[in-house]
């Protein structure tokens, strides 16, 4: 997770290692929830959340229609966005996530959690 200000400067982020098997969709949802927590911790009233998982973005945009387990969890995560004055969920190209990819690889290789502000 990488948190940037409105000018694109990185102000926080991190990566976590979980000893748990999960599909990519569940991992993306988990990372998304952690990103919301970091933005909330930074006391930001507004958020634009970019995710490179198109299916997760589509679930957020159509969360009222999904009756699967991950659909239910997505709805619960979506409720977390109510703490912001404005919150937008957007799809971001995976090639734009080089810093986030580095953080994930670092957390996996070192079997650790790493956050920075």
N, C-alpha and C positions, 0 to 999 in steps of 0.2 A: 504494500500500500504506500502510495506517495501522496502527500498533501501539498498542494501549491496554492499560492495566493492568486489574486486576480491578474497579476502581471506575469504569472508563470514561474515565480521563484519558489523553490522547494522550502517548505517551512516545517515539515515533519514527515514521518512515515515509519515503516518497519516491516519486518517479516517474522513469521512464526513457524515453528516446526511442530507438527502434530503427529503423535504416534498413533495413527489411525488410518485405515484404508477408506477412501471415499472416491466417488466419481469426480470428474472435472467440474460438473455443475455444482455439486455440493461444496467443493473447495472454493469455487468462485463466489458462491453465496456466503460462505464463512468469511472470506477475505473482504467481501463487500460490507458485512456487518462490522468487522473490525475497523474498516475505514470510516464508517459512520461514527463509531465510538471515538476514534481519534479526532475527527472534525468536531464532535461534540465536546471533547476534552479541551479543545482549543477555543471554545466558546464562540464559534462562528455562527452567525444567524442565517447565513445563506450558504448553499453548497451546490456545486455541479459535480456529480459523481460519474466518472467515466469507467466503463467496464468493457473489456475486450471479448467478453462472452456474449455473443448475439442472442443466444437462447435465454440467458438471464435477463437481458434488457427487454426482450419480448415478453417474458413472464411478468416483469414489473408493469409493462404497459397494458397487459391483459390479465392482471392478477385476479380479477373478480370471476373469471371463467374457469380457472384451473382448480380441479378438485383432487389433484395428486398430493402425496405427502410433501414433496418439494414445493408444490404450489401453495400449500398451507404455510410452510416455513417462509416462503417468499412474501406472502401476505403479512406475516408477523414482522418480517424485516422492513417491509414497506411502511408499516405503522411507525417505525423508528424515525422516519423522515418527517413526521409531524412536529418534531421539536425545532425544526428550522423554519424561518420565515418563508424562505423559498428553497426548494430542492429540486434539482433536475437530474434525471438519470439518462446518460448518453452512452452510445456505443463508441469505443475508441479502438482504432486499429492496433493490433498486437505489436506492430513494429514501433509504436510510440511508447512502449512500456519497457525500455531498456534498463532504466534504474530499478523498476519493480522486479524485473526478471533477475537482475543482479542480486537484489535483496533476498529473493526466494532461493536462488542457488546457494547463497551464503548461508542462509538458515538451514538448508538441507545438508550441505557439506559439513557444517559445524554442529549439527544437531542442537540448535539453540534458537532462542527468540531474540530479536534485536529491534529496538525502537529508538527513534531519535526525534528531537524537537528543535 
